Amino acid sequence: MERHATLAELRRALDNGDLSAIELTRDYLTRIADDSTNAFINVDEEGALAAAAAADERLASGDGTPLTGLPLAHKDIFCTRGLATTCGSRMLENFVAPYDATVVARLKDAGVVNLGKTNMDEFAMGSSNENSYFGAVANPWRESHVPGGSSGGSAAAVAAGLTPAATGTDTGGSIRQPASFCGITGLKPTYGRVSRYGMVAFASSLDQGGPMAHNAEDVALLVSAMAGFDRRDSTSAEREDTPCSNGIPATPEKLRIGLPREYYHNLDIAAELDAVRASLENLGHTFVDVNLPHTEAAVPTYYVIAGAEASTNLSRFDGVRFGHRCENPESLEDLYDRSRSEGFGEEVKRRILTGTYALSVGYFDAYYLQAQKIRRLIANDFASAFEDVDVLLAPTAPGPAFERGALTKDPVAMYQQDIFTVPVSLAGLPALSMPCGFVDGLPVGAQLVAAPFQEELILGVARDYQNVTDWHTRTPEAAQ
Ligand code: GLN
């Protein structure tokens, strides 16, 4: 099978009997064994082969789903019964969840074969995958460069052909930015669309799971299986519709697409975005400028809110009930102190400390409350923009992947990488990143954003764009 085959191509091969799910799974496991990007934390050879055998039986008996027998990898933030879930942290190095996350269970029920768990920034905090306890991940396009983060292992694995698709999570950009850096397509659904049950919590008012794959069609197939109401997640949206349950619908003609003026200053990828605009104009859509006036405040607002929520979510890792426990504690306080000091990495500690500070008596009003008010203003900016336009076209990140180590000494510069992804997260909107060209030989992505629950609209625009361009079919091997 071609190394970068899409899910749709693999589906056809399975259905035609060109190969079995077992053969396909073996093929990917062999490639993973040769991986030089460090994209995986755990490979589940035994589980994958058993799932593939079951898928072959199911296909033979004629009760397969469109996903039965297709391989996938899960970001190591999703709980998998019987298989370690580390969240990229020493704290959870030996944690084996007693249950499957809803996303994992849904895909398993559909017959997907889980190859293993992908590398990630510790507790999903980061934009470069350099914060993993299990080591940095290399960008398959250029090994000296980062794959983006925090779903860097998932993005690298898809780009390197180690899996045709993967799950990711996006709190402030962690699906979209690595998709952009690795030349693949990734969707962050509307907040509440995909259940967070069994997804290790980082910032609960922002966290959202979603798919990463080669193109919009594959992403749509996956989101249709991942999405849906779940009573075990209190923020799960109770809706009748599932996006793309019958594939991506036809795109309405003559969409009005907004260009947020604040996003288009000093961009490294301005020419590439102009070309996206030209392609979409050729398809009959029109473009207008829109304003998102509170954009500048989004990064500080996000880092106050995400840090505050992380500081409370991560308090459960106390060395008593979960995760790493220090040797020979002298007292309860010593147990907490050393277990947490040893179990968490530097960036996670930075977030816990700043988040605790923002929530503390005396600073709560100045930071946390203020951030909540600005969050509302940012959401209102998007709501007014969507009174005028159907979709927004924006950069996903300011430029292509950067070199490993380039931003590690300057956390604020690292946080600024998220300038175009965090506003959307604060507003809870659906957004996707799709490959739209190359800068300095590295892939870059364009971001499409829509109003809440309009995933089908941006997937439709992305599908139409991918029908007339071939950026999403480029592979790192061909580039070398
Ligand atoms: N880079 C952002 C952060 O470090 C976003 C992470 C994410 O979306 N999980 O918080």
Boltz pocket constraint, residues with backbone or C-beta under 6 A from the ligand:
constraints:
  - pocket:
      binder: B
      contacts: [[A, 123], [A, 124], [A, 125], [A, 126], [A, 127], [A, 149], [A, 150], [A, 169], [A, 170], [A, 171], [A, 172], [A, 173], [A, 174], [A, 175], [A, 202], [A, 306], [A, 418]]
      max_distance: 6.0
